[in-house]
Amino acid sequence: MNSSSASHPYDYGDAEYWDARYWEQGGSSFDWYQRFSALRPIINKLIPSSSKILMVGCGNARISEDMVKDGYVDLMNIDISSIVIELMRKKCMHIPQLKYMQMDVRDMGFFNDETFDSVIDKGTLDSLMCGFDAPFSAFQMIEEVNRVLKPGGIYMLITYGDPSVRIPHLNQPGCCWKITLYIIPLS
Ligand SMILES: C[S@@+](CC[C@H](N)C(=O)[O-])C[C@H]1O[C@@H](n2cnc3c(N)ncnc32)[C@H](O)[C@@H]1O
């Protein structure tokens, strides 16, 4: 994970860090890792446009808006930062396909079990892995992602983490993922 701001590595797991960062950025947008254009072939292949999708740790990335332009109709976006959720809610209020809610991905009790066809995570598990108590945070997050997904649903994890480090977190008790790995070239 790289960042333009000099910060303590553990900051990525803190709501306060992200609130301050999004406050500084104001209404601008930034996509970590990859833009939708680079991910589009994989997303289109695995996630039908009619899917009910949960974007966890949405930040101020443009990917959800770009997915709507591409035909996706139902995207719930959550983030632990209330600042970014308010900014995005205002920015996207004219896009009915997008909803925004402040929520901790480790406790998504607001959503019933088996609500979503797909969960997209671009950099959010990675953030938790940089925080304090990272293994437990990752455990809680994956348990919740597994719970809110419909049977046969897809968790698309877009990560800079090495598979040997990330996959053990996915394969926790109660989860039985069929894992397919795609390598995306840097764009
Ligand atoms: C690396 S950024 C990625 C942002 C966006 N997904 C993207 O692709 O540009 C990680 C995001 O996860 C959010 N986040 C960190 N911890 C979280 C948590 N426990 N629950 C929900 N969101 C969290 C941060 O606020 C931040 O927006």
The ligand as a MOL file (V3000), in Angstrom:
LIG
                    3D

  0  0  0     0  0            999 V3000
M  V30 BEGIN CTAB
M  V30 COUNTS 27 29 0 0 0
M  V30 BEGIN ATOM
M  V30 1 C -7.1910 1.9280 0.6960 0
M  V30 2 S -8.7140 2.7910 0.8620 0 CHG=1
M  V30 3 C -9.5930 2.1660 -0.5530 0
M  V30 4 C -10.7190 3.0900 -0.9490 0
M  V30 5 C -11.4890 2.6130 -2.1960 0
M  V30 6 N -12.0420 1.2790 -2.0120 0
M  V30 7 C -10.6340 2.6220 -3.4270 0
M  V30 8 O -10.5390 1.6050 -4.1040 0
M  V30 9 O -10.0540 3.6620 -3.7630 0 CHG=-1
M  V30 10 C -9.4510 1.8850 2.2050 0
M  V30 11 C -10.8530 2.3720 2.5950 0
M  V30 12 O -11.3580 1.5170 3.6190 0
M  V30 13 C -12.0360 2.3020 4.5790 0
M  V30 14 N -12.0280 1.5470 5.8270 0
M  V30 15 C -10.9710 1.3030 6.6530 0
M  V30 16 N -11.3490 0.5550 7.6880 0
M  V30 17 C -12.6860 0.3080 7.5200 0
M  V30 18 C -13.6630 -0.4010 8.2720 0
M  V30 19 N -13.3460 -1.0170 9.4100 0
M  V30 20 N -14.9240 -0.4340 7.7980 0
M  V30 21 C -15.2670 0.1980 6.6580 0
M  V30 22 N -14.3870 0.8960 5.9070 0
M  V30 23 C -13.1160 0.9490 6.3380 0
M  V30 24 C -11.2510 3.6040 4.6210 0
M  V30 25 O -11.9980 4.6660 5.1620 0
M  V30 26 C -10.8980 3.7850 3.1500 0
M  V30 27 O -11.8990 4.5320 2.4910 0
M  V30 END ATOM
M  V30 BEGIN BOND
M  V30 1 1 1 2
M  V30 2 1 2 3
M  V30 3 1 2 10
M  V30 4 1 3 4
M  V30 5 1 4 5
M  V30 6 1 5 6
M  V30 7 1 5 7
M  V30 8 2 7 8
M  V30 9 1 7 9
M  V30 10 1 10 11
M  V30 11 1 11 12
M  V30 12 1 11 26
M  V30 13 1 12 13
M  V30 14 1 13 14
M  V30 15 1 13 24
M  V30 16 1 14 15
M  V30 17 1 14 23
M  V30 18 2 15 16
M  V30 19 1 16 17
M  V30 20 1 17 18
M  V30 21 2 17 23
M  V30 22 1 18 19
M  V30 23 2 18 20
M  V30 24 1 20 21
M  V30 25 2 21 22
M  V30 26 1 22 23
M  V30 27 1 24 25
M  V30 28 1 24 26
M  V30 29 1 26 27
M  V30 END BOND
M  V30 END CTAB
M  END
